[in-house]
Amino acid sequence: MATYKLTLGGEEHELEVEEQDGGYRVKLGDTWYQLELERMGDSARYSLLLDKKPSDVFAEEGPNSYHIVMGTRSFAITTPGPLRGRRPEGEAADLDAETEDGEWVLTSPMAGVVQDVMVEPGDEVEKGQVVIVIEAMKMQNDLHARRAGTVKAVYTSVGERVEQGTKLLVVL
């Protein structure tokens, strides 16, 4: 069994995961859930069955975490150490990438079309604030600021097609 930390709505929870035949069993709080997960090709898109309810999920790997977009919700699962099977540097977009100057760079967790850019350079943002909306597979996906700060640059605009890993904005 592995234990992870799950951040939902700014609150941190403990998540226990057990591998079972053909899937996983996940404990959140006092409740166990059945989970089946299948990756769609080499993309960040997964087909998820959570207690037999289907969902499309986008999951992006960071150095010690996974950032998940499920429907209109975004959340993070962190691990105590580096992830097993981490892709070689440069192959994975890191949603929590910080530069040496302490800037945070938001990259697109999926391919899609930018539907809304809710900030511009100079704007102050709060942690968790929706900053960009991307449409993928006819679903609106809110991308949230992972920390508070000032928007230094915005690299995208409404209507632009972006690929997974595309830099979208920078926060100081």
Secondary structure, 3 states (H helix, E strand, C coil): CEEEEEEECCEEEEEEEEEECCEEEEEECCEEEEEEEEECCCCCEEEEEECCEEEEEEEEECCCEEEEEECCEEEEEECCCCCCCCCCCCCCCCCCEECCCCCEEEECCCCEEEEEECCCCCCEECCCCEEEEEEECCEEEEEECCCCEEEEEECCCCCCEECCCCEEEEEC
